[in-house]
């Protein structure tokens, strides 16, 4: 008996709905980095972590808006109509999900950045601190070390 097919794959219509819905709710670090690098308008990346975490390093160009402050500060931090992309530490943290929920409650279009700050750093994208911007080499388990896009 197959462990993969013990529960059959979903019917095509259900699979289409499921995967389209996931892409409506989620984006990944490579797509966010590409849009930021290209200067695509109408996207605001929000770091929902604590000030201590933010100071340790954050996505270059992100806005710091801890989840507990979103309701009070979203209007000043996010232009009307902009798509918000939330992130927190990484896949083991649901802080970005909680932040996305807060933005959705306020009526903002929102997506969660899969992998969070951990995968942003592991894929070698720019990290900003008070000391400037730096990049680490890409982790070969998460991205091509050549710097080329994975093209997935």
Buried (B, 14 or more C-beta within 10 A) or exposed (E): EEEEEEEEEEEEEEEEEEEEEEEEEBBBBBBBBEBBEEEEEEBBBBBBBBEEBBEEBBBBBBBBBBBEBBEEBBEEBBEEEBBBBBBBBBEEBBBBBBBBBBBEEBEBBBBBBBBBBBBBBBBBBBBBEEEEEEEEEBBEEBBEEEEEEEEE
